[in-house]
């Protein structure tokens, strides 16, 4: 009998993302989980997460503005319950948000 076992990593959305956001996968640079709200914008969310990871290196908790082909986003760390997470909001449409969490 052959048994294969693989560890499954649980990925929990930040409280702010739980109702309508979709998990898009990990950011390649940071390994953080990326969530998109609305749920149909994962491609954009992954681009925003990548741009944010590059822009925030060395920046502690201060808001960061990133630009992608899909718009301009303001990103910053937020206090979750219990863990902090990163949130990016589209400056042209505050209903579009990207969350990054560990």
C-alpha positions in Angstrom: 0.0 0.0 0.0 1.4 3.4 -1.0 0.3 6.5 0.8 1.2 10.0 -0.3 0.9 12.9 2.1 1.2 16.5 1.2 0.9 19.4 3.7 -2.0 21.6 2.9 -1.6 25.3 3.7 -4.7 27.0 5.1 -5.1 30.4 3.7 -7.5 32.7 5.6 -8.8 35.9 4.2 -8.5 39.1 6.2 -11.7 40.0 7.9 -12.4 42.8 5.4 -12.1 40.4 2.5 -14.2 37.5 3.8 -17.6 38.4 2.4 -17.0 39.0 -1.3 -13.3 38.6 -2.1 -11.8 35.6 -4.0 -8.5 34.0 -3.3 -6.2 34.6 -6.3 -3.0 32.7 -5.2 0.3 33.8 -3.7 2.3 36.9 -4.7 5.4 35.5 -6.3 7.8 38.1 -4.7 6.5 37.9 -1.1 4.5 34.7 -0.9 1.6 36.6 0.6 -1.9 35.4 -0.2 -3.6 37.7 -2.7 -7.4 38.3 -2.6 -9.5 40.3 -5.1 -12.7 42.2 -4.5 -14.6 42.0 -6.8 -13.9 38.4 -7.2 -13.5 38.5 -11.0 -10.4 40.6 -11.0 -7.6 38.2 -9.9 -5.3 39.1 -12.9 -5.4 42.7 -11.8 -5.0 41.8 -8.1 -1.8 39.9 -8.8 -0.4 42.8 -10.8 -1.2 45.2 -8.0 0.3 42.9 -5.4 3.5 42.6 -7.5 3.8 46.4 -7.9 3.1 47.0 -4.2 5.8 44.5 -3.2 8.4 46.3 -5.4 7.3 49.8 -4.2 7.2 49.2 -0.5 10.6 47.7 0.0 12.1 49.7 2.8 8.8 51.6 3.4 7.4 51.0 6.9 3.6 51.2 7.1 3.3 54.4 5.1 0.8 54.5 2.3 2.2 53.6 -1.1 0.8 54.6 -4.5 1.3 52.0 -7.3 0.4 52.2 -10.9 -0.5 49.2 -13.1 -2.0 49.0 -16.6 -5.4 48.9 -14.9 -5.1 52.1 -12.8 -3.6 53.7 -9.8 -3.9 52.1 -6.3 -3.2 53.3 -2.8 -1.8 50.5 -0.6 -1.1 50.3 3.1 -1.0 48.0 6.1 -4.2 47.6 8.1 -4.7 46.0 11.5 -6.7 42.8 11.2 -8.0 40.6 14.0 -5.5 39.4 15.1 -3.0 39.8 12.3 -2.2 42.8 10.1 -2.8 42.7 6.4 -2.1 44.9 3.4 -5.0 46.6 1.5 -4.8 48.3 -1.9 -7.7 50.5 -3.1 -8.2 51.6 -6.7 -8.1 55.4 -6.6 -10.6 55.6 -9.4 -13.1 53.1 -8.0 -13.0 52.5 -4.2 -15.1 49.4 -4.7 -12.1 47.6 -6.2 -9.8 46.3 -3.5 -6.8 43.9 -3.3 -5.8 42.3 0.0 -2.5 40.6 0.9 -2.2 38.4 3.9 0.1 35.9 5.4 
